[in-house]
Amino acid sequence: MEYTRLGGSGLRVSRIVLGCMSFGDPGRGTHSWSLGKDEARPLVRAAIEAGITTFDTANSYSLGDSEVLTGALLGEFAKRDEVIIATKVYGRMGEGPKESGLSRAAIHAQADASLRRLGTDHIDLYQIHRYDPEVPVEETMEALHDLVRAGKVRYLGASSMWTWQFALAQHAADLNGWTRFVSMQNQYNLLMREEEREMLPYCLDQGVGVLPWSPLARGRLAREPETATRRSASDAFGSRLYRQAVESDREVIDVVGAVAAERGVSRAQVALAWLLHREPVTAPIVGVTGDHHLSEAVAAVDLDLTDDEVARLAAPYVPRLPEGF
Ligand SMILES: NC(=O)c1ccc[n+]([C@@H]2O[C@H](COP(=O)([O-])OP(=O)(O)OC[C@H]3O[C@@H](n4cnc5c(N)ncnc54)[C@H](OP(=O)(O)O)[C@@H]3O)[C@@H](O)[C@H]2O)c1
């Protein structure tokens, strides 16, 4: 495994981040495809053994159960200071006034709830899952800064939003001497490259690390088209994505397959290797639901694509509307 700094911060993360959205009680929340504790255990163990140090979850995944499993399984295989735990706030946990969004009241209540579920006294990277237009950005940024000052959170990050919203939040922090975001977690993969227009150049300029979510387009880049899996049959959010440019997607997927066959590696390796070499990507957050998924993600770190392969992979892409937030 390789390690790198998260943007301009001093935090060192593994170049593959394990996404823990795949873990949690399938009966809770909206991820009926997620793996329970016993199925998740060998995957978390394999991740630690492969040198992955960085794990991403959210309060809303499986209505909190992803955090419970992540905290418990990391506790089985690693010491707390050997791992970086990233989680998120914003999503709806209930109907109460402190159970969604980014008000001061919600941020403090949800951070405490995440700490309890994770079984830790601090969160390494606390991310806002989305922008909340219903709350003054100064209120959100000051509440996040207070968590850092209280020692409950080490670094702040953000996730999918418009670049102008992210810039507003950073500006509010700068004006008031509050903690800035060190990372942006956004959707970026060979089938969704709209972030190349504004967000990625902004992150590069500002020294913000980039942690792409759904780097395999929820599996579409890792297998033959139309392959049915437990997740693909029931991934409600995922089924709304990647429907705008079906022909272009198909061509990209075919090139991924062709490059993989020529190099004698898996499709997942090719798609992740492409991402790993894109500036300013820090580390893709991979989702693993099967045995070979993790080893193929780890192997992607060592796959160097030629300039010609990179160009072939990118060529069939056509512009589309940003989606997923
Ligand atoms: N911030 C946000 O808004 C946001 C949104 C989404 C995700 N995330 C984060 O990003 C993480 C990853 O998201 P994701 O699970 O959608 O990412 P992904 O890596 O694009 O998709 C993972 C899926 O791809 C398939 N797959 C993975 N490796 C494979 C391989 N080697 N061969 C064949 N198929 C393979 C599996 O699908 P099957 O199960 O169908 O086989 C797996 O469930 C999440 O866990 C979460 O932490 C964040």
Ligand as a Chemical Component Dictionary entry (heavy atoms), coordinates in Angstrom:
data_LIG
# 
_chem_comp.id                   LIG 
_chem_comp.type                 NON-POLYMER 
_chem_comp.pdbx_formal_charge   0 
_chem_comp.three_letter_code    LIG 
# 
loop_
_chem_comp_atom.comp_id 
_chem_comp_atom.atom_id 
_chem_comp_atom.alt_atom_id 
_chem_comp_atom.type_symbol 
_chem_comp_atom.charge 
_chem_comp_atom.model_Cartn_x 
_chem_comp_atom.model_Cartn_y 
_chem_comp_atom.model_Cartn_z 
_chem_comp_atom.pdbx_ordinal 
LIG N1  N1  N 0  -20.330 11.008 -0.065 1  
LIG C1  C1  C 0  -21.270 10.403 -0.739 2  
LIG O1  O1  O 0  -22.298 10.988 -1.079 3  
LIG C2  C2  C 0  -21.086 8.959  -1.089 4  
LIG C3  C3  C 0  -21.951 8.337  -2.006 5  
LIG C4  C4  C 0  -21.715 7.001  -2.316 6  
LIG C5  C5  C 0  -20.658 6.320  -1.727 7  
LIG N2  N2  N 1  -19.844 6.950  -0.811 8  
LIG C6  C6  C 0  -18.669 6.284  -0.188 9  
LIG O2  O2  O 0  -17.965 5.634  -1.222 10 
LIG C7  C7  C 0  -17.816 4.247  -0.904 11 
LIG C8  C8  C 0  -17.793 3.434  -2.159 12 
LIG O3  O3  O 0  -19.023 3.578  -2.882 13 
LIG P1  P1  P 0  -19.501 2.432  -3.825 14 
LIG O4  O4  O 0  -19.670 1.166  -3.054 15 
LIG O5  O5  O -1 -20.662 2.948  -4.584 16 
LIG O6  O6  O 0  -18.198 2.324  -4.771 17 
LIG P2  P2  P 0  -17.754 1.489  -6.035 18 
LIG O7  O7  O 0  -16.371 1.058  -5.718 19 
LIG O8  O8  O 0  -17.987 2.315  -7.249 20 
LIG O9  O9  O 0  -18.743 0.255  -6.148 21 
LIG C9  C9  C 0  -18.589 -0.865 -5.337 22 
LIG C10 C10 C 0  -19.282 -2.038 -6.015 23 
LIG O10 O10 O 0  -18.576 -2.378 -7.191 24 
LIG C11 C11 C 0  -18.551 -3.787 -7.340 25 
LIG N3  N3  N 0  -17.133 -4.191 -7.305 26 
LIG C12 C12 C 0  -16.151 -3.696 -6.518 27 
LIG N4  N4  N 0  -14.974 -4.271 -6.819 28 
LIG C13 C13 C 0  -15.215 -5.148 -7.802 29 
LIG C14 C14 C 0  -14.413 -6.048 -8.532 30 
LIG N5  N5  N 0  -13.096 -6.143 -8.314 31 
LIG N6  N6  N 0  -14.991 -6.836 -9.482 32 
LIG C15 C15 C 0  -16.326 -6.736 -9.731 33 
LIG N7  N7  N 0  -17.143 -5.896 -9.073 34 
LIG C16 C16 C 0  -16.588 -5.104 -8.113 35 
LIG C17 C17 C 0  -19.363 -4.354 -6.217 36 
LIG O11 O11 O 0  -20.693 -4.400 -6.703 37 
LIG P3  P3  P 0  -21.666 -5.651 -6.470 38 
LIG O12 O12 O 0  -21.961 -5.678 -5.007 39 
LIG O13 O13 O 0  -22.839 -5.298 -7.291 40 
LIG O14 O14 O 0  -20.916 -6.866 -6.925 41 
LIG C18 C18 C 0  -19.271 -3.280 -5.160 42 
LIG O15 O15 O 0  -20.352 -3.288 -4.264 43 
LIG C19 C19 C 0  -18.980 3.937  0.038  44 
LIG O16 O16 O 0  -18.731 2.806  0.846  45 
LIG C20 C20 C 0  -19.042 5.216  0.840  46 
LIG O17 O17 O 0  -18.073 5.183  1.859  47 
LIG C21 C21 C 0  -20.054 8.254  -0.505 48 
# 
loop_
_chem_comp_bond.comp_id 
_chem_comp_bond.atom_id_1 
_chem_comp_bond.atom_id_2 
_chem_comp_bond.value_order 
_chem_comp_bond.pdbx_ordinal 
LIG N1  C1  SING 1  
LIG C1  O1  DOUB 2  
LIG C1  C2  SING 3  
LIG C2  C3  SING 4  
LIG C2  C21 DOUB 5  
LIG C3  C4  DOUB 6  
LIG C4  C5  SING 7  
LIG C5  N2  DOUB 8  
LIG N2  C6  SING 9  
LIG N2  C21 SING 10 
LIG C6  O2  SING 11 
LIG C6  C20 SING 12 
LIG O2  C7  SING 13 
LIG C7  C8  SING 14 
LIG C7  C19 SING 15 
LIG C8  O3  SING 16 
LIG O3  P1  SING 17 
LIG P1  O4  DOUB 18 
LIG P1  O5  SING 19 
LIG P1  O6  SING 20 
LIG O6  P2  SING 21 
LIG P2  O7  DOUB 22 
LIG P2  O8  SING 23 
LIG P2  O9  SING 24 
LIG O9  C9  SING 25 
LIG C9  C10 SING 26 
LIG C10 O10 SING 27 
LIG C10 C18 SING 28 
LIG O10 C11 SING 29 
LIG C11 N3  SING 30 
LIG C11 C17 SING 31 
LIG N3  C12 SING 32 
LIG N3  C16 SING 33 
LIG C12 N4  DOUB 34 
LIG N4  C13 SING 35 
LIG C13 C14 SING 36 
LIG C13 C16 DOUB 37 
LIG C14 N5  SING 38 
LIG C14 N6  DOUB 39 
LIG N6  C15 SING 40 
LIG C15 N7  DOUB 41 
LIG N7  C16 SING 42 
LIG C17 O11 SING 43 
LIG C17 C18 SING 44 
LIG O11 P3  SING 45 
LIG P3  O12 DOUB 46 
LIG P3  O13 SING 47 
LIG P3  O14 SING 48 
LIG C18 O15 SING 49 
LIG C19 O16 SING 50 
LIG C19 C20 SING 51 
LIG C20 O17 SING 52 
# 
